[in-house]
Amino acid sequence: MSKEFQLIRDVSPGSSGWTVKVVIAEKFSPRIAQKSPTKYQNLILMDTEGSMVQETLYGQNITAFQDELILGNTYLISNAMVKVTNAEYKAKYGEVQWTIS
């Protein structure tokens, strides 16, 4: 029996118990935040319908997932932190961003 997955559009802040099947569509180089010494890395994830969401890794998670999240590969992402994107840092895709840890 195949498992049912949600779509990116079905995941919102406060959602729980979800799993989305995604492809890493874009993977940007790590950067230092403008207003703090925090290092971050953005990835763009795409689901089976072609919807996209920005995912962000911070600090040590960049290194931890460096060899795990490969451009073009398919993954199951579950219960990442989902938050509305701060207007100052508008996400490229959609109104929310996911943080994986």
Backbone hydrogen bonds, N-H to C=O, Kabsch-Sander energy under -0.5 kcal/mol:
donor,donor_aa,acceptor,acceptor_aa,energy
6,Q,19,T,-2.7
10,D,7,L,-1.6
11,V,8,I,-1.8
12,S,10,D,-0.5
15,S,12,S,-2.6
20,V,77,I,-2.6
21,K,6,Q,-0.6
22,V,20,V,-0.6
22,V,75,Y,-2.9
23,V,46,M,-2.4
24,I,73,N,-2.0
25,A,23,V,-1.0
25,A,44,I,-2.5
26,E,44,I,-1.5
28,F,42,N,-2.5
31,R,40,Y,-3.2
33,A,38,T,-3.2
40,Y,31,R,-2.9
41,Q,57,L,-2.3
43,L,55,E,-2.8
44,I,26,E,-2.4
45,L,43,L,-0.5
45,L,53,V,-2.8
46,M,23,V,-2.3
47,D,51,S,-2.3
50,G,47,D,-1.6
53,V,45,L,-1.9
54,Q,93,Y,-0.8
54,Q,96,V,-0.7
55,E,43,L,-3.2
56,T,98,W,-2.9
57,L,41,Q,-2.7
59,G,39,K,-2.6
61,N,58,Y,-1.9
62,I,59,G,-1.6
63,T,59,G,-0.6
64,A,60,Q,-2.3
65,F,61,N,-2.1
66,Q,62,I,-0.5
66,Q,63,T,-0.7
68,E,65,F,-0.9
69,L,65,F,-2.5
70,I,68,E,-0.9
72,G,24,I,-2.7
73,N,70,I,-2.2
75,Y,22,V,-3.1
77,I,20,V,-2.7
77,I,75,Y,-0.6
79,N,18,W,-1.1
81,M,99,T,-2.2
83,K,81,M,-0.5
83,K,97,Q,-2.2
85,T,95,E,-2.7
89,Y,86,N,-1.9
90,K,87,A,-1.0
97,Q,83,K,-2.4
98,W,54,Q,-2.3
99,T,81,M,-2.2
100,I,56,T,-1.1
